[in-house]
């Protein structure tokens, strides 16, 4: 039920003009998703006067973002040259948010009890969640991503076929785990599955190109590899994400 209340706060904020203004009316590079999501989360909880780490709630917002994509309230475009871009379509979001609120047991209860009940719930829930979070800064969380050099090297597939083939195999393995309809990883990422599958598909297309810019590929994959590594720390998919990034860095 904790997640239901967190989702309720984010859904209610998603109806506002302030939410729309965070996205703006322009196309946004895919790598801007996380900073925007963090700003949405911080803004949504501001009224409750709680001290939160917005990164903890990225998965909660990711589910809502996935629903907005499914309802064409967020659209994506781009190719291997432009990279992937997204844009919010405010006119398409209202029916989606209304449906999600209608299906929310937490929303029904708060409508009956009043706003102070939601305030008390959020105070308790965020306190519990923040106390439970243990921040681990080691290689398994891909903390070394910040030190990736801004290389501008063009990689030729034929000259680096062994490493590129290995990278393709790791990507295939990761995608296979995520895409399976009956596994804990697929269930855990929920609505983010479509986003991650699209990001992986783009990377696979780039790796098949005769020549590509390695810094662009790393920049594209780094956020999703960080997400998978953090979410499934200690597991096979986290190890695969770490190995893939380390392999790509050797091409810099």
PERASUL-V151669 format. One line per field, one symbol per residue. ss: DSSP state (h for helix, s for strand, l for the rest). phi: phi as a letter, one per 30 degrees, with the letter a starting at -180 (. if undefined). psi: psi as a letter, one per 20 degrees, with the letter a starting at -180 (. if undefined). A space follows every 50 residues. Layout:
ss = ???
phi = ???
psi = ???
This chain:
ss = lhhhhhhhhhhhhhllhhhhhhhllllsshhhhhhhhhhhhhhhhhhhll lllhhhhhhhhhhhhhhhhhlllsssssslllsssssslhhhlhhhhhhh hhllhhhhhhhhhlhhhhhhhhhhhhhhhhhhllllllhhhlhhhhhlll lllssslhhhhhhhhhhhhhhhhhhhhhhllllhhhhhhllhhhhhhhhh hhhhhhhhllssshhhhhhhhhhhhhhhhhhllllhhhhhhhhhhhhhhl ll
phi = .eddddddeddddddddedddddiccdbdeddedededddddddcedchc cbceddcddddeddddddddcidbccakbdcdicbbadcedcdddddddd dddddddddddddjddddddddeddddddddddcdccbddchddddcddd dcdccceddbdddddddddddddddddddddbaddedddhddeddddddd ddddddddddbadddddddddeddddeddddceicddddddddddddddd dd
psi = hghghghgghghhiirhhghhhhajrqpqhiigghgghhggghhihiilq oqohhhjhhghhgghhhhghjkipqqrraigirpqrppnhhihghggggh hhiohgggghhghrhhhgggghggghggghhipoppnahhjkijhhjpqm qkppppghikhghhhggggggggghgghipimqhgghhiciigggghggg gghhgghiqhqrohhggghghgghhgghgghkpirhhggggghgghghhi i.
